[in-house]
Amino acid sequence: MSYINVSRSKYRQLERQAKALRELKSRLFELALQDPIDEVVDDFRRTGKYNKAFLNDLRSGLRLSSFNRYAAKALAQRSRRTAAKK
C-alpha cells in the first residue's frame, strides 16, 4: 500500500468534500426513488417508444425488485430530515 502525507487542513478539507459528496449522492438517489412505480411506467409509456409487453415487464420487475424497499427507506429518511428542520 502506498502512503501520502497531507497537511491537517487539507485533510479536513477533503473530509468535508467527501461528506458533501455522500450527502449529494444520497439526495439524488432519493429523488430517483421518489416516484411511485406506476408513475415511472407512465413516463416510459408517454415516450411512445415502448410496447405494452415491455411496460408490463417493467412494472412487474420494479415491484419484484428492491426498488420498493429502497424507495420506502429513502422517503422515510427524507421525512425525518424534513421533520428535523421544522
Secondary structure, DSSP 8 states (H G I E B T S, - for coil): -------HHHHHHHHHHHHHHHHHHHHHHHHHH-S-HHHHHHHHHHHT-S-HHHHHHHHHHHHHSTHHHHHHHHHHHHHHHHHHH-
